[in-house]
Amino acid sequence: MERVTLIMDLFEHPQTRVMLEEVSRRTRLPRSTAHRIIEQLVRLQWLHHAETGYTLGSRALGLGGREIGHGALRAAAAPQLLELAVHTRMVVHLAVLDGAEIYYLDKIGGRAAVTVPSQVGGREAAHCTSLGKAMLAWLSPEEVEARCAAAMRRRTVHSIERVDVLHRELGAVRRRKGLAFDEGECFADIACLGLAIRGHEGPAGAISVVGDARATVERAAPLVINAVRAVSDKYFANGRAFRTVP
């Protein structure tokens, strides 16, 4: 238990990624011992293994760690979400990536919010949402497949259901400097534009606006970019991770 605690203490934030060599160095455990314990933690879903390192798994996040860890992100984003909703008159979301899903941290939009079937604390498939694609675009292809390949299901007639098509879509997101679109892929007749809040350990979260047509949400792109920059400045100000602003 002491060795497990040494390892788990390395994960200071839900988005922290640690390589095996760093685990061994920082805990002073032999590499083989650290690897054996970590593999057991992965198998039991306390940790998640990706090409870029180990992160907290669904079981660890489910013990209240998600809410505690994301409180700082929600606090940093709250003023920008409100301002974005006021200026765009659209519904605004804040979400994080959790496995093959997104987890909604906040939703603002006044009366219009009731017309969008999402809820704080709810989840949706990452591959068919602008929020999810905005974050998946900054993961390695191997990690995208590990997260999404087995979970891809058609939500609407516009949903992506093949991983090779998803890879092409994520390439287009990167070419657009991170802007991701969802045109009726998750909910019919709803279009979204999303952009990730990025740090050197990966995407910390994403912000999106929701409208009824892509032509509408595209016009909000400059405001979304400015909002993400402002959230990044505030969230990463205390050295949580090096920010990467679009």
Secondary structure, DSSP 4 states (H G I P E B T S, - for coil): -HHHHHHHTT--STT--B-HHHHHHHHT--HHHHHHHHHHHHHTTSEEEETTEEEE-HHHIIIIIHHHHHHHHHHHHHHHHHHHHHHH-SEEEEEEEETTEEEEEEEE-GGGGGGS---TT-EEEGGGSHHHHHHHTTS-HHHHHHHHGGG---SSTT----HHHHHHHHHHHHHTTT-EEEESSSSTT-EEEEEEEEETTEEEEEEEEEESSHHHHHTTHHHHHHHHHHHHHHHTTTSSS-EE--
